Amino acid sequence: MLHFSNVCAQMGSFVPAQRAEMGVVDRMFARVGASDNVSKNMSTFQVEMSEMAHILLNATSRSFVVIDELGQYIIYI
């Protein structure tokens, strides 16, 4: 819900809260869910790490980042 509220606040729309203080962000990144990319021969873990690398290389100190389920499908044997 925080990500949605931040998007609303950035565009000057209604924020579903009694009170909210949010700074201006320059970029928003979301890493949610997981899937493989068989056509590029990439496992789910490789796709997740590729997406995280993109976020880490492009995020600034003013960026808003949401990360969910990172590494959830790693199986330890």
C-alpha positions, -999 to +999 in steps of 0.1 A: +000+000+000+029+023+007+041+021-029+006+031-042+004+060-017+038+072-028+027+071-065-005+090-057+014+116-037+040+122-064+013+130-089-006+152-065-035+128-061-055+117-030-035+097-005-056+073+016-042+085+050-052+109+077-017+124+076+013+117+052+047+132+048+066+120+018+096+135+001+099+139-036+115+109-053+133+109-086+126+072-095+105+043-084+116+007-087+096-025-078+109-060-076+079-081-069+071-117-078+093-142-097+094-161-129+120-177-151+129-167-187+133-200-205+138-182-239+170-166-226+180-197-206+177-179-173+165-194-140+141-176-116+171-168-094+191-154-124+161-132-134+158-119-098+195-111-096+194-094-130+164-072-119+181-064-086+214-054-104+193-030-126+178-014-095+211-011-077+229+004-107+201+029-114+188+039-080+198+071-063+196+083-027+162+099-037+148+067-053+118+048-039+125+010-040+100-018-032+115-054-030+094-084-023+101-122-024+138-118-033+154-153-033+122-170-022+126-199-046+161-208-037+163-245-027+191-256-003+202-292-007 
